[in-house]
Amino acid sequence: MVFSKMKRKSILIVLTILILILSFTFIYIYQGLKQMDTHLPRNIWLDDTPLGGKNLSEANDIMDQLIEKQLNKKVLLIFSQQNSREIIEFSLLELGFESNKELIKEQIHSLRMPGAKLLPRLKNYLSLQYKGLRLTLQYDINKEVLRRTLSSFDDSRLQKPKNAEYIYKDRNLSIVDEVIGYEFDLEKLCEDLKKSNFPLIHVEVKEAIPKITSKSLKEQGINEKVASFSTKFSTSNVPRSHNIKLASSIISGTVLSPGEIFSFNNTVGERTKERGYKEAGVYLNGEVAEGLGGGICQVSTTLYNAVLLADLEIVERSNHSLTVPYVPLSRDASVSWNHPDLKFKNNTNHSIYIGTETKGNTITFDLFGTKNNKEVELISTVLSKKSPPILYKEDASLQPDTEIVVENGHVGYVSTLIKNIYIDGELISSEVVSKDKYLTSPKIIKRNKINQE
């Protein structure tokens, strides 16, 4: 009986001790979990620096001090070329070194497991308490910062790379080969900076290969002239001649890839004084008026005819309201900013190069690509014709019964353009390219008629 009482008493003592141990353990863990909202658990290290027990602000300050110490380290870069040598001291920060500070901040934040349930947080806490965690500061190099820093060195004697290019001269097209240059070897320098513990590092150079080579240009298939067309203009009209030369110079050198669409307006741009265009004669609502960029319709028209002869696909084209003197009917192409536009598509399997020459009173478009055995014939046909009305204007300053023609006016037409395609002299296709209507404009006569009825 006495033994039983002693046994029960021992059991109660053991249970009490266990309850106390569990209570103290729970309180310890609870306080630890609560403390993790503001402080890091023990056994947390940043490299060789302990962060355990520190609050987030203190941990950040420690991390900033470590990073600042590392980035303030000095390195001497040596750059040698020919008989000269430059030595400049830089900090690692100036050389583009950047830490993984933000990543470590995220890792520290995730240790707290905000929003997680009690059991996962408890498991995480116990693991950190007894296994610990070592965070590592790492550094990478921002190559753009490094590139800008290296501009402190005088590399003017290094040969700069130069792309291969087309040269259009005297209406012929040739290719000038690329030039291989030299530049700082950023990749090698980055490797040396990351692994080097020495304050002296040599900056090496490497070949700089141009992006465009003669090989890549030859692969475009621009081998020979495939079409040409010229028109003449009056050099006495200086503003108009200027506009023609300006617009054509912008187009010259354009390369169209297979399937690409050319837009005259997108290529030439808006015709403004700021861009160098002058006032000259334009067609406006069926009348002749002055406008910025007058004359560039001759540029679009000349190009249009070269495109027709190359048998490229016409996407958009409009005729003028009145006839023009420099091409047959239905072979003109009117353009104005925004609309109308001249658009065509490179429907060949090779690229097309557009070259333009304005020489004397002639503007010429040469198209280069890969020849086929097609021959194009353009036939302009008048369907109807209408004489211009006569408009008399009385002018008392003239001699009696005298008449002077001020404007010859424009004859009105309805016309069509037919394109025939021949291969080896045999007609293989014939199509109506367009049917166009041209308005009349009055013939204006000044007179002083005495005997008016």
C-alpha positions in Angstrom: 0.0 0.0 0.0 2.8 2.3 1.0 4.7 1.3 -2.2 1.6 2.2 -4.4 1.4 5.6 -2.8 5.1 6.2 -3.5 4.7 5.0 -7.1 1.8 7.3 -7.7 3.8 10.2 -6.1 6.8 9.5 -8.4 4.6 9.4 -11.4 3.0 12.8 -10.5 6.5 14.2 -9.9 7.7 13.0 -13.4 4.5 14.3 -15.0 4.9 17.6 -13.3 8.6 17.8 -14.5 7.5 16.9 -18.0 4.8 19.5 -18.0 7.2 22.1 -16.8 9.8 21.2 -19.4 7.2 21.3 -22.1 5.9 24.6 -20.9 9.3 26.2 -20.7 10.1 24.7 -24.2 6.8 26.1 -25.6 7.5 29.5 -24.0 11.0 29.4 -25.4 9.9 28.5 -28.9 7.0 31.0 -28.8 9.3 33.8 -27.7 11.7 32.7 -30.4 9.0 32.7 -33.1 7.8 36.1 -31.9 11.3 37.5 -31.8 11.9 36.4 -35.4 9.4 39.1 -36.4 12.0 41.7 -35.5 15.3 39.8 -34.9 17.2 37.1 -36.7 17.7 33.7 -34.9 21.1 32.5 -33.8 23.4 30.7 -36.1 22.8 33.1 -39.0 26.0 34.3 -40.7 26.8 36.6 -43.5 30.1 35.2 -44.8 32.1 35.1 -41.6 30.1 37.8 -39.8 27.4 36.7 -37.3 24.0 38.2 -37.7 22.2 36.1 -35.1 20.2 38.2 -32.6 20.4 41.3 -34.8 17.3 43.2 -35.8 16.7 43.8 -39.5 18.1 47.3 -39.4 21.3 46.2 -37.7 21.7 43.3 -40.2 21.3 45.7 -43.1 23.9 48.1 -41.6 26.4 45.2 -41.2 25.8 44.1 -44.8 26.2 47.7 -46.1 29.5 48.0 -44.3 30.8 44.7 -45.7 29.8 45.7 -49.3 31.2 49.2 -49.0 34.5 47.8 -47.8 34.7 45.4 -50.7 33.6 47.9 -53.4 36.1 50.5 -52.1 39.0 48.2 -52.9 41.4 49.7 -55.4 42.7 48.1 -58.6 45.3 49.5 -61.0 44.4 48.9 -64.7 47.2 49.0 -67.2 46.6 49.6 -70.9 49.5 49.4 -73.3 49.4 50.2 -77.0 52.3 50.7 -79.4 54.9 52.7 -77.4 52.5 54.2 -74.8 51.3 52.9 -71.5 48.5 54.2 -69.2 47.9 53.2 -65.6 44.8 54.4 -63.9 43.5 53.4 -60.4 39.8 52.5 -60.0 37.6 51.3 -57.2 35.7 48.1 -57.8 32.5 50.2 -57.6 33.8 52.3 -60.5 34.6 49.1 -62.5 30.9 48.1 -62.3 31.0 45.6 -59.4 27.5 45.1 -58.0 26.5 42.9 -55.0 23.6 40.5 -54.5 22.4 42.7 -51.6 18.8 42.7 -52.6 18.7 38.9 -53.0 20.1 38.5 -49.4 17.5 40.9 -48.1 14.8 38.7 -49.7 16.5 35.6 -48.1 16.5 37.2 -44.7 12.9 38.3 -45.1 11.9 34.8 -46.1 13.4 33.3 -42.9 10.6 34.9 -40.9 8.0 33.0 -43.1 5.4 35.8 -42.7 1.9 34.5 -43.2 2.8 30.9 -42.7 1.1 28.5 -40.3 2.5 27.7 -36.9 3.8 24.2 -37.6 5.9 25.2 -40.7 7.2 28.2 -38.8 8.1 26.0 -35.9 10.0 23.5 -38.1 11.9 26.4 -39.8 12.8 28.0 -36.5 14.2 24.7 -35.0 16.2 24.1 -38.1 17.7 27.5 -38.0 18.5 27.3 -34.3 20.3 24.0 -34.6 21.6 23.7 -38.2 22.2 27.4 -38.8 22.4 29.2 -42.1 25.3 31.0 -43.9 24.4 33.7 -46.4 27.1 34.6 -49.0 27.8 38.0 -50.5 28.5 37.6 -54.2 29.6 40.2 -56.8 29.0 40.5 -60.5 30.2 43.2 -62.9 27.9 45.5 -64.8 29.6 45.5 -68.3 28.0 48.8 -69.4 29.5 50.5 -66.3 32.8 48.9 -67.0 32.7 49.9 -70.6 32.0 53.6 -69.7 34.9 53.5 -67.1 37.3 52.2 -69.7 36.6 55.3 -71.8 39.1 57.0 -69.4 41.8 55.3 -71.5 42.9 56.8 -74.8 42.0 54.2 -77.3 42.0 56.6 -80.3 44.8 54.7 -81.9 42.9 51.4 -82.0 41.5 50.7 -85.4 37.7 51.0 -85.2 35.6 48.3 -87.0 33.8 49.4 -90.1 30.9 47.7 -91.8 31.0 46.6 -95.4 28.7 48.8 -97.5 27.3 49.3 -100.9 28.7 52.2 -102.9 26.5 53.6 -105.6 28.6 55.8 -107.9 28.2 56.8 -111.6 25.1 54.6 -111.7 27.0 51.5 -110.8 26.9 49.5 -107.5 29.9 48.0 -105.8 30.7 46.6 -102.3 33.4 48.0 -100.1 34.8 45.3 -97.8 34.5 45.6 -94.0 37.4 46.6 -91.8 38.2 44.5 -88.8 39.0 46.7 -85.7 40.1 46.3 -82.2 38.4 47.0 -78.9 38.8 46.4 -75.1 38.3 42.7 -74.3 35.5 43.1 -71.7 35.0 39.4 -71.2 38.6 38.8 -70.4 38.8 41.8 -68.1 35.7 40.7 -66.2 37.3 37.2 -65.7 40.6 38.7 -64.5 38.8 41.1 -62.1 36.7 38.4 -60.5 39.5 35.9 -59.9 42.4 38.3 -59.3 43.7 39.1 -55.8 46.4 41.4 -57.2 46.1 45.2 -57.5 47.6 45.2 -61.1 45.6 44.0 -64.1 46.4 44.4 -67.7 43.6 45.6 -70.0 43.8 43.5 -73.2 42.2 44.1 -76.6 40.6 41.8 -79.1 39.4 41.9 -82.7 36.2 43.7 -83.2 34.3 42.1 -86.1 31.9 44.4 -88.0 28.2 43.5 -87.9 27.9 43.8 -91.7 30.4 41.9 -93.8 30.9 41.8 -97.6 29.8 38.1 -97.4 26.5 39.0 -95.7 25.9 41.7 -98.4 26.6 39.3 -101.2 24.2 36.8 -99.7 21.4 39.4 -100.2 21.5 38.7 -104.0 22.1 42.3 -105.1 24.2 41.4 -108.1 23.3 43.6 -111.1 21.0 46.3 -112.4 17.5 45.0 -113.0 15.7 48.2 -114.0 16.3 51.9 -114.7 14.2 54.9 -115.5 15.0 58.7 -116.0 13.0 61.9 -116.3 14.0 65.4 -117.1 13.3 68.6 -115.1 13.9 72.3 -115.6 17.0 73.5 -113.7 15.8 77.1 -114.1 13.1 76.4 -111.4 15.6 76.4 -108.6 13.3 75.6 -105.6 11.7 72.7 -107.5 15.1 71.3 -108.6 16.3 71.6 -105.0 13.3 69.6 -103.7 13.8 66.9 -106.3 17.5 66.5 -105.3 16.7 66.5 -101.6 13.9 63.8 -101.8 15.9 61.6 -104.2 19.0 61.7 -102.0 17.0 60.4 -99.0 15.7 57.4 -101.0 19.1 56.5 -102.5 20.7 53.6 -100.7 17.5 52.0 -99.5 17.6 48.2 -99.4 14.4 46.2 -99.5 14.4 42.6 -98.2 12.2 40.0 -99.9 8.6 40.6 -99.0 9.3 44.1 -97.6 7.0 47.0 -98.6 8.5 50.4 -99.5 6.5 53.5 -98.6 7.6 56.8 -100.2 6.1 58.9 -97.4 7.7 56.8 -94.6 11.0 56.9 -96.4 11.2 60.6 -97.4 9.3 61.9 -94.4 7.2 65.1 -94.1 8.1 67.9 -96.4 8.8 70.9 -94.1 11.0 74.0 -94.1 12.9 72.6 -91.1 13.8 69.6 -93.2 15.0 71.8 -96.1 12.1 71.8 -98.5 11.2 74.9 -100.5 8.0 76.3 -102.0 7.4 75.3 -105.6 4.5 74.5 -107.9 2.1 71.7 -106.9 -1.3 70.4 -108.1 -4.0 71.2 -105.6 -7.7 70.4 -106.2 -7.2 70.4 -110.0 -5.2 73.7 -110.0 -1.6 74.8 -109.9 -0.5 76.4 -106.6 2.6 76.9 -104.5 3.4 74.4 -101.8 6.2 73.0 -99.7 8.1 70.2 -101.5 6.8 71.0 -104.9 8.5 68.8 -107.5 8.8 65.6 -105.4 6.0 64.0 -107.4 8.5 63.8 -110.2 10.7 61.8 -107.8 7.9 59.4 -107.0 6.9 59.1 -110.6 10.4 58.3 -111.8 10.7 55.7 -109.1 7.3 54.3 -110.0 8.4 53.7 -113.6 11.6 51.9 -112.5 9.5 49.7 -110.2 7.1 48.9 -113.1 10.0 47.9 -115.3 11.4 45.7 -112.5 8.0 44.0 -112.3 7.7 44.6 -108.6 4.3 44.5 -107.0 2.5 47.9 -106.7 0.7 48.2 -103.4 -0.5 51.8 -103.6 -0.4 54.4 -106.3 -2.5 57.4 -107.4 -2.4 59.5 -110.5 -2.3 63.3 -110.5 -5.5 65.4 -110.9 -3.9 67.0 -114.0 -1.4 65.6 -116.6 2.3 65.9 -116.0 4.8 66.6 -118.8 7.6 64.3 -117.9 6.0 60.8 -118.4 3.3 59.3 -120.6 -0.3 59.2 -119.4 -1.1 56.7 -116.6 2.6 56.4 -115.7 2.7 59.1 -113.0 2.5 58.6 -109.2 1.2 61.5 -107.1 2.3 61.8 -103.5 1.4 64.0 -100.6 2.2 63.8 -96.9 0.1 61.0 -95.3 -2.0 60.5 -98.5 -1.7 59.7 -101.3 1.4 57.5 -101.0 3.5 55.3 -103.4 4.0 51.8 -102.0 5.4 48.8 -103.6 6.5 45.3 -102.4 9.7 43.4 -103.2 8.1 40.3 -104.5 11.4 38.7 -105.5 13.5 36.2 -103.7 16.4 38.6 -103.3 17.0 42.0 -101.8 16.6 45.2 -103.9 18.9 48.2 -103.8 17.5 51.6 -104.9 20.1 54.0 -106.3 19.3 57.6 -107.3 21.3 60.0 -109.4 20.3 63.7 -110.1 22.7 65.0 -112.7 22.2 68.1 -114.7 18.5 68.2 -115.6 17.9 64.5 -115.2 16.8 62.3 -112.3 17.4 58.6 -112.6 16.4 55.6 -110.5 18.5 52.4 -110.8 17.2 49.2 -109.1 19.7 46.4 -108.4 18.9 42.8 -107.5 19.1 39.5 -109.3 18.1 39.4 -112.9 15.5 37.1 -114.4 14.7 36.6 -118.0 11.7 38.8 -118.0 11.2 41.8 -120.3 8.6 44.4 -119.4 6.7 46.5 -121.9 4.6 49.5 -120.8 1.8 50.7 -123.1 0.0 54.0 -122.3 -3.3 54.3 -124.2 -5.7 57.3 -124.5 -9.4 56.2 -124.1 -10.9 59.7 -124.3 -9.8 63.3 -124.6 -11.4 66.6 -123.6 -10.2 70.1 -124.6 -9.6 72.6 -121.9 -12.3 75.4 -121.5 -11.3 78.9 -122.4 -11.5 81.6 -119.7 -11.2 85.2 -120.9 -10.0 87.9 -118.4 -10.5 91.5 -119.5 -7.4 93.7 -119.0 -7.8 97.4 -119.9 -4.0 97.8 -119.8 -3.6 95.9 -123.0 -3.7 97.4 -126.5 -7.2 97.4 -128.0 -8.3 94.1 -129.4 -5.2 92.4 -128.0 -5.2 88.9 -126.5 -2.4 87.3 -124.4 -2.5 83.6 -123.4 -1.6 83.5 -119.7 -2.2 79.8 -119.0 -2.3 77.1 -121.7 -4.6 75.0 -119.5 -4.7 71.2 -119.4 -6.3 68.8 -121.7 -8.4 66.2 -119.9 -7.9 62.5 -120.5 -9.1 59.1 -119.6 -6.2 56.7 -120.1 -5.0 53.3 -119.2 -1.6 51.6 -118.7 -1.0 48.0 -119.9 2.0 46.0 -118.7 3.1 43.1 -121.0 5.7 40.5 -119.7 7.8 38.7 -122.2 10.2 35.7 -121.7 12.6 35.0 -124.5 10.5 37.2 -126.8 7.2 35.4 -126.0 4.3 37.2 -124.4 3.4 35.4 -121.2 1.1 37.9 -119.5 -0.7 41.1 -120.0 -2.4 43.2 -117.4 -4.1 46.5 -117.0 -2.0 48.3 -114.3 -4.4 51.3 -114.0 -7.2 53.3 -115.6 -6.9 57.0 -114.8 -8.8 60.2 -115.3 -7.1 63.6 -115.7 -9.1 66.8 -115.3 -9.1 69.8 -117.5 -7.9 73.2 -116.4 -9.0 76.3 -118.3 -6.9 78.1 -120.9 -6.7 81.6 -119.5 -6.5 84.5 -122.0 -6.2 88.2 -121.1 -7.7 90.6 -123.6 -8.8 94.1 -124.1 -11.8 93.8 -126.4 -13.1 97.2 -127.5 -16.1 96.2 -129.5 -17.8 94.0 -126.9 -21.3 92.8 -127.9 
